[in-house]
């Protein structure tokens, strides 16, 4: 680490608190002459990524006994993933340049080894970090070729360089200042000792530290998926987080298998053991679109076999088609739930169904969606393996998926139906027609799901 920072005899770039503010400190750039850090930060949680407007549900600045490691974690989180907020006239707290949405922190999508001797559902941080570093070293040369923004020997630790007011690092082929795996600082702040406690001061700036806003976060972040469409920005999260729709889009594409580019840390390595099981880790803070607000931290950790992880490369087209087929099947059952419950709300009169009637199906459809979300990837890996075994195995996997969805949909529908508001005199007709619509829709698409007892039961109910 000292080799990265020659000329600093007291290791200032690696110290949390350095009294001389003309020198750098850890993730804290030097403060230039004429700049005053006027905004106090009493606790490490006051540096949080989350935007809170009222001090009731989520309390602000409560970590009064914050330890040095709390400040370290807060610094790393804020400086590398900070989002935009207004600090005052002509001064702003600018977002980290690797974010796709200025109001949304960076997301992380990557592979982490699952320990063979541990049945837990969390990656071991040491093994995860080691694989990430290996991947960054292995892909450095190829990534430099693909990204014209960076220099072979560019600046890697951005807090070492002076930050004169109004000056920026540039991301273009005319002035490649940065190393491809640079560590960013997006805030002008400094830690200090106040008595025996650490506190901080910060201020906004006229411009962001790195000039890359027009790139929409598509600058080669090793954790962030980016779209091939030049009009779209790097991935950012909405309120549903990493549900199966988002993961399917990122991993296997929306309209084409390759319309989203996986980051280097989510791709298999040549050195990965084919028998190794991995975690697919997807994490991030969701944001309100075009608003200065956050919607919570989302984390999704899925175990995948080494064979499946390698399929994320050469077999991505096949996974795209399989995922698309699964999604179409989901749509059949989701539509059956919505239409049939809306019919019940309309007293069983199909021609009188209106938009308002469909609102009574929202909770049931959400319940179905949550159940599907937990099983989507498991059945996708099942289909991939079945595809290698032949047509019969693939058809069997298709029916297993349909049966799973049928069970989820039936539970959601039957649970919601008695609660649909309907006048008592019309309820028997409304429920009978709703059941006929629900089971009839599914039977028309998947007659194999109905054995004789179920046929008789559904016919009797109708």
C-alpha distance (Angstrom), angle and dihedral (degrees) to the residues before:
residue distance angle dihedral
X1 . . .
X2 3.79 . .
X3 3.80 88.9 .
X4 3.82 86.8 64.6
X5 3.80 91.9 55.0
X6 3.82 110.0 40.4
X7 3.76 116.0 172.1
X8 3.80 97.1 40.6
X9 3.79 104.9 104.8
X10 3.80 93.9 179.3
X11 3.83 94.0 46.7
X12 3.81 90.2 -116.5
X13 3.85 94.4 166.9
X14 3.80 89.0 60.7
X15 3.81 98.4 44.4
X16 3.82 120.8 96.2
X17 3.81 93.0 -147.6
X18 3.82 123.8 35.1
X19 3.79 115.0 171.0
X20 3.82 94.2 -153.5
X21 3.82 102.7 74.2
X22 3.78 91.9 -168.1
X23 3.81 85.2 72.6
X24 3.81 123.9 67.3
X25 3.78 122.9 -107.2
X26 3.80 128.2 -166.8
X27 3.84 107.0 -51.6
X28 3.81 87.7 -17.5
X29 3.81 119.0 109.8
X30 3.81 121.9 -145.6
X31 3.79 114.7 -86.7
X32 3.82 110.9 -120.2
X33 3.80 123.7 -135.6
X34 3.78 113.7 -83.1
X35 3.81 95.2 25.9
X36 3.81 118.8 114.4
X37 3.78 123.5 -162.3
X38 3.78 98.2 -145.8
X39 3.80 104.3 161.8
X40 3.83 113.6 87.5
X41 3.80 120.7 -142.2
X42 3.82 107.5 -164.4
X43 3.82 100.0 -178.2
X44 3.81 138.6 24.7
X45 3.81 92.9 -115.4
X46 3.81 88.1 59.9
X47 3.82 85.4 71.0
X48 3.80 89.9 58.6
X49 3.80 121.7 139.5
X50 3.79 91.2 -131.1
X51 3.80 118.4 98.6
X52 3.80 111.6 -138.3
X53 3.79 123.3 -179.4
X54 3.80 100.8 -175.6
X55 3.77 130.3 40.1
X56 3.79 100.0 -133.1
X57 3.83 119.7 76.6
X58 3.82 96.2 31.4
X59 3.79 107.8 28.1
X60 3.78 118.8 -138.5
X61 3.80 129.0 -135.5
X62 3.81 97.5 1.3
X63 3.83 99.8 136.5
X64 3.79 93.1 96.5
X65 3.80 91.2 151.4
X66 3.82 92.5 50.1
X67 3.79 113.6 158.7
X68 3.82 126.3 -142.7
X69 3.81 91.0 -97.9
X70 3.82 89.5 55.8
X71 3.78 89.4 56.7
X72 3.81 90.0 46.4
X73 3.81 92.8 53.6
X74 3.81 91.0 45.3
X75 3.78 91.4 51.3
X76 3.80 93.9 49.7
X77 3.79 92.2 46.7
X78 3.80 96.0 47.4
X79 3.80 101.1 38.3
X80 3.80 96.1 48.4
X81 3.82 99.7 35.7
X82 3.79 108.0 21.5
X83 3.79 120.3 145.8
X84 3.78 129.8 -141.7
X85 3.79 122.1 -86.6
X86 3.78 133.6 161.2
X87 3.79 115.6 -106.0
X88 3.77 101.6 177.2
X89 3.76 143.0 -64.2
X90 3.82 111.1 -21.0
X91 3.80 90.7 -9.4
X92 3.78 126.6 93.1
X93 3.76 139.3 172.0
X94 3.79 98.9 -121.6
X95 3.77 125.3 -148.1
X96 3.79 125.4 -112.8
X97 3.79 108.8 -90.0
X98 3.82 94.9 -125.7
X99 3.82 92.7 65.9
X100 3.79 119.2 102.9
X101 3.81 94.2 -153.6
X102 3.81 116.0 40.0
X103 3.81 89.4 -140.5
X104 3.83 94.5 49.0
X105 3.82 126.9 73.0
X106 3.80 121.0 -128.1
X107 3.78 118.4 -77.1
X108 3.78 126.3 -136.8
X109 3.79 124.4 -140.2
X110 3.78 116.4 168.9
X111 3.77 148.8 127.8
X112 3.80 121.7 -101.1
X113 3.82 125.4 -174.8
X114 3.80 116.7 -108.5
X115 3.81 109.0 -136.6
X116 3.81 110.7 -115.7
X117 3.80 92.3 -144.0
X118 3.79 95.6 46.9
X119 3.80 125.2 71.9
X120 3.79 93.5 -168.2
X121 3.79 122.9 123.1
X122 3.79 97.7 -128.0
X123 3.81 128.7 80.5
X124 3.78 118.4 -114.9
X125 3.76 105.7 -114.2
X126 3.80 96.7 -139.6
X127 3.80 94.8 54.0
X128 3.80 90.6 42.7
X129 3.80 92.7 51.2
X130 3.81 91.9 46.5
X131 3.82 92.3 52.7
X132 3.83 91.5 47.1
X133 3.80 91.7 52.5
X134 3.81 90.6 47.0
X135 3.81 90.0 51.3
X136 3.82 93.3 48.8
X137 3.80 91.3 51.1
X138 3.81 93.6 45.6
X139 3.81 94.4 49.3
X140 3.81 99.9 37.2
X141 3.80 97.0 99.0
X142 3.80 95.5 44.3
X143 3.80 93.0 45.6
X144 3.80 91.1 50.5
X145 3.80 88.6 55.2
X146 3.81 91.6 52.2
X147 3.82 96.9 45.3
X148 3.78 116.3 60.1
X149 3.80 92.2 -174.8
X150 3.80 96.2 81.5
X151 3.79 140.4 70.3
X152 3.80 127.0 -134.5
X153 3.80 90.6 -124.1
X154 3.80 99.4 22.5
X155 3.79 128.5 146.4
X156 3.78 111.4 -69.9
X157 3.82 102.4 174.4
X158 3.79 103.8 51.8
X159 3.81 95.0 -172.3
X160 3.82 91.1 68.5
X161 3.80 95.4 67.8
X162 3.82 123.9 79.3
X163 3.81 114.3 -101.0
X164 3.82 107.7 -149.8
X165 3.79 112.6 -169.5
X166 3.81 110.8 -87.3
X167 3.82 96.3 11.3
X168 3.81 122.4 118.1
X169 3.75 142.5 -174.3
X170 3.78 108.2 -110.8
X171 3.81 128.3 -132.2
X172 3.78 105.4 -157.6
X173 3.77 139.1 98.1
X174 3.81 91.9 -103.7
X175 3.78 96.2 59.8
X176 3.81 111.8 22.1
X177 3.78 101.2 179.0
X178 3.79 103.0 155.4
X179 3.78 137.3 71.2
X180 3.81 114.4 -118.9
X181 3.81 92.5 -115.2
X182 3.81 95.4 42.1
X183 3.81 119.9 158.7
X184 3.77 110.0 -130.2
X185 3.78 134.5 -142.5
X186 3.81 113.7 -165.4
X187 3.83 99.8 174.4
X188 3.76 134.3 65.6
X189 3.81 102.6 -134.5
X190 3.80 141.9 131.4
X191 3.78 134.7 -158.0
X192 3.80 119.5 -134.8
X193 3.78 140.4 176.8
X194 3.80 114.8 -103.9
X195 3.77 104.0 -174.0
X196 3.80 103.5 -50.9
X197 3.80 95.2 -26.6
X198 3.77 132.1 83.5
X199 3.80 117.3 -121.5
X200 3.79 132.3 163.6
X201 3.78 143.6 -139.4
X202 3.77 127.6 -154.4
X203 3.77 144.0 167.3
X204 3.77 139.4 -165.4
X205 3.79 124.5 -105.1
X206 3.78 136.7 -138.5
X207 3.80 92.1 -121.7
X208 3.78 137.2 15.6
X209 3.80 117.3 -95.5
X210 3.82 91.8 -114.4
X211 3.78 124.0 39.0
X212 3.79 102.7 -135.8
X213 3.79 106.9 110.8
X214 3.80 95.4 118.2
X215 3.82 89.8 57.7
X216 3.80 93.0 66.9
X217 3.80 94.3 -137.9
X218 3.81 93.4 -56.6
X219 3.78 95.7 130.3
X220 3.80 103.9 116.5
X221 3.80 101.8 -83.9
X222 3.83 105.6 178.3
X223 3.83 91.8 -138.4
X224 3.82 104.2 38.9
X225 3.85 124.9 84.4
X226 3.79 114.2 -137.4
X227 3.82 132.0 -164.2
X228 3.78 123.9 -120.0
X229 3.80 89.8 -137.3
X230 3.83 105.0 99.6
X231 3.81 90.2 -147.4
X232 3.81 93.6 59.5
X233 3.78 129.1 77.8
X234 3.79 133.8 -133.9
X235 3.79 116.3 -73.8
X236 3.79 118.3 -74.6
X237 3.79 128.0 172.3
X238 3.80 130.7 -109.1
X239 3.80 127.1 -162.4
X240 3.83 96.2 -72.9
X241 3.78 91.9 58.0
X242 3.79 117.4 -161.8
X243 3.80 99.9 -9.7
X244 3.80 119.9 158.0
X245 3.81 91.9 -88.5
X246 3.80 93.5 57.4
X247 3.80 93.9 42.8
X248 3.81 91.8 47.6
X249 3.80 90.9 49.9
X250 3.79 93.5 49.8
X251 3.80 99.3 40.2
X252 3.79 101.0 37.4
X253 3.81 106.3 15.4
X254 3.80 134.2 -111.3
X255 3.81 106.6 -110.4
X256 3.79 95.8 -3.2
X257 3.77 132.2 29.2
X258 3.79 92.2 -121.1
X259 3.80 103.5 39.3
X260 3.82 89.0 105.5
X261 3.81 120.4 52.9
X262 3.78 115.9 -142.3
X263 3.81 116.3 -134.4
X264 3.78 116.6 -112.2
X265 3.81 93.3 -106.1
X266 3.82 91.4 57.6
X267 3.80 93.3 54.4
X268 3.81 126.0 87.0
X269 3.78 117.9 -105.1
X270 3.78 128.2 -135.8
X271 3.80 87.4 -122.1
X272 3.82 94.5 53.7
X273 3.80 115.3 113.4
X274 3.82 109.4 -115.0
X275 3.79 90.0 -142.5
X276 3.81 92.2 52.1
X277 3.80 118.2 109.9
X278 3.79 115.0 -141.1
X279 3.74 137.9 -162.0
X280 3.77 116.1 -127.5
X281 3.80 100.2 -144.2
X282 3.80 119.2 -162.5
X283 3.79 117.9 174.3
X284 3.77 139.7 157.7
X285 3.80 148.5 123.2
X286 3.80 115.5 -90.7
X287 3.79 120.1 -132.9
X288 3.77 138.2 -159.4
X289 3.77 108.2 -108.4
X290 3.82 112.3 -107.1
X291 3.80 90.5 -7.5
X292 3.76 131.4 103.1
X293 3.80 96.5 -118.1
X294 3.80 142.7 96.2
X295 3.81 130.5 -135.3
X296 3.77 103.6 -156.8
X297 3.79 140.8 -80.7
X298 3.81 117.4 -64.5
X299 3.79 126.3 -163.9
X300 3.79 129.3 -179.6
X301 3.81 120.7 -179.4
X302 3.81 116.6 -177.8
X303 3.82 125.0 179.4
X304 3.81 113.2 -134.2
X305 3.79 129.4 178.6
X306 3.79 120.0 -114.6
X307 3.80 90.2 -111.3
X308 3.80 90.6 55.9
X309 3.80 93.3 45.5
X310 3.80 89.6 54.7
X311 3.80 88.8 50.9
X312 3.82 88.0 65.7
X313 3.79 85.4 80.0
X314 3.83 118.5 37.7
X315 3.84 96.3 14.2
X316 3.77 97.7 45.8
X317 3.82 91.5 114.1
X318 3.80 91.0 57.2
X319 3.79 92.0 47.8
X320 3.80 89.3 48.7
X321 3.81 91.6 55.2
X322 3.81 93.1 44.6
X323 3.80 92.4 48.4
X324 3.80 90.7 47.7
X325 3.82 90.3 52.2
X326 3.79 91.2 50.7
X327 3.79 91.4 49.2
X328 3.82 91.4 51.3
X329 3.79 89.7 53.0
X330 3.80 90.2 51.4
X331 3.81 89.5 53.1
X332 3.83 91.2 56.9
X333 3.80 93.2 56.6
X334 3.80 94.5 39.1
X335 3.79 90.6 52.9
X336 3.81 90.8 48.2
X337 3.81 90.7 54.9
X338 3.80 94.1 47.0
X339 3.81 97.5 45.2
X340 3.79 96.2 43.9
X341 3.82 96.1 47.7
X342 3.80 90.5 45.9
X343 3.81 87.5 52.3
X344 3.80 90.0 54.0
X345 3.80 90.3 50.6
X346 3.83 88.2 51.9
X347 3.85 90.2 56.8
X348 3.78 90.6 -105.7
X349 3.80 93.6 -63.0
X350 3.81 105.7 130.9
X351 3.80 95.7 -166.7
X352 3.84 90.7 55.2
X353 3.80 96.4 55.9
X354 3.79 110.8 124.4
X355 3.78 136.1 -179.9
X356 3.80 92.1 -94.8
X357 3.80 91.3 58.9
X358 3.79 90.9 62.3
X359 3.80 91.5 61.0
X360 3.82 88.5 73.4
X361 3.81 88.7 64.1
X362 3.81 96.1 53.9
X363 3.81 97.3 92.4
X364 3.81 93.3 46.6
X365 3.79 91.5 48.7
X366 3.80 90.6 48.4
X367 3.82 90.1 50.6
X368 3.79 89.7 51.0
X369 3.81 90.9 46.7
X370 3.81 92.5 52.5
X371 3.79 91.4 51.1
X372 3.80 91.8 48.6
X373 3.79 91.9 48.3
X374 3.79 91.6 61.3
X375 3.80 93.6 53.6
X376 3.81 105.0 34.6
X377 3.80 99.4 93.6
X378 3.82 94.4 41.0
X379 3.81 91.1 56.7
X380 3.80 91.3 43.2
X381 3.81 91.6 57.8
X382 3.82 87.4 45.7
X383 3.81 90.3 55.4
X384 3.78 92.9 47.3
X385 3.79 91.1 55.0
X386 3.81 91.1 44.2
X387 3.79 91.0 53.1
X388 3.79 89.4 62.6
X389 3.81 90.6 53.6
X390 3.78 98.3 55.5
X391 3.79 143.3 -98.5
X392 3.82 96.9 -55.2
X393 3.80 92.8 52.6
X394 3.81 90.8 47.8
X395 3.82 91.7 50.3
X396 3.80 90.0 49.5
X397 3.82 89.8 51.9
X398 3.81 90.1 49.2
X399 3.80 91.0 53.9
X400 3.81 92.4 46.3
X401 3.79 88.2 56.4
X402 3.81 92.2 47.6
X403 3.83 91.5 49.3
X404 3.80 90.3 50.3
X405 3.79 91.3 51.2
X406 3.79 91.4 45.3
X407 3.80 90.9 55.4
X408 3.81 91.7 48.5
X409 3.80 93.5 45.4
X410 3.81 94.4 45.6
X411 3.80 91.3 52.2
X412 3.80 92.6 47.8
X413 3.83 92.7 46.6
X414 3.81 98.0 45.5
X415 3.81 91.8 44.8
X416 3.80 92.8 51.5
X417 3.81 99.9 40.1
X418 3.86 98.9 76.1
X419 3.81 90.0 51.4
X420 3.81 95.6 54.5
X421 3.83 107.6 111.6
X422 3.79 111.6 -115.5
X423 3.81 134.7 146.9
X424 3.81 110.8 -96.4
X425 3.78 94.5 -121.6
X426 3.81 90.8 57.4
X427 3.83 99.2 38.1
X428 3.83 99.7 91.8
X429 3.80 90.8 52.1
X430 3.83 92.9 42.3
X431 3.81 94.0 50.8
X432 3.80 94.0 43.8
X433 3.80 92.4 51.4
X434 3.80 91.9 43.6
X435 3.81 90.7 53.7
X436 3.78 91.4 46.6
X437 3.80 90.0 51.2
X438 3.80 93.5 46.6
X439 3.80 98.9 46.3
X440 3.80 92.9 35.3
X441 3.79 92.9 55.7
X442 3.78 92.3 50.4
X443 3.82 93.7 43.1
X444 3.80 91.2 53.2
X445 3.80 90.4 56.5
X446 3.81 101.1 32.8
X447 3.82 111.4 22.3
X448 3.81 89.3 162.1
X449 3.80 89.9 72.6
X450 3.80 94.0 67.2
X451 3.77 117.6 77.7
X452 3.82 119.6 -170.6
X453 3.83 98.0 -88.6
X454 3.81 91.1 49.8
X455 3.83 91.3 48.7
X456 3.79 91.2 53.0
X457 3.79 92.3 46.2
X458 3.81 93.3 49.3
X459 3.80 91.8 45.2
X460 3.79 91.6 49.8
X461 3.81 91.6 49.3
X462 3.82 91.1 50.2
